[in-house]
Amino acid sequence: MIEVTGEGREITAGGLSIRTIIRAEAMIGPGDKLVSLRIEPLALIVSSDERRWAISIDGEPVDVESLLDMIS
C-alpha cells in the first residue's frame, strides 16, 4: 500500500484562492499492476490577501500550518 498526501488543483474565485488537500492510496499487485486507487479530499485551504482558513472535509480537526506541513 502506498499513501501520499498532497495538493489538488487550485481554484481562484474573485480575491480568494481555494486549494484542495487530498490523500491518495494505491495498492500495487503482482507484476506492478494497479489493483486499487482511492483518492479522498481531506480539507480546503482558503486564502485571501489578508487571511488563510482551513476547512475540514473529513471531520478531523485541522489548521492551515499542519496542512501545509503534510504536503511539503
Summary of the structure (lengths in Angstrom):
residues: 72
radius of gyration: 14.6
end to end distance: 20.6
largest distance: 50.2
contacts: 169
relative contact order: 0.22
helix: 15%
strand: 61%
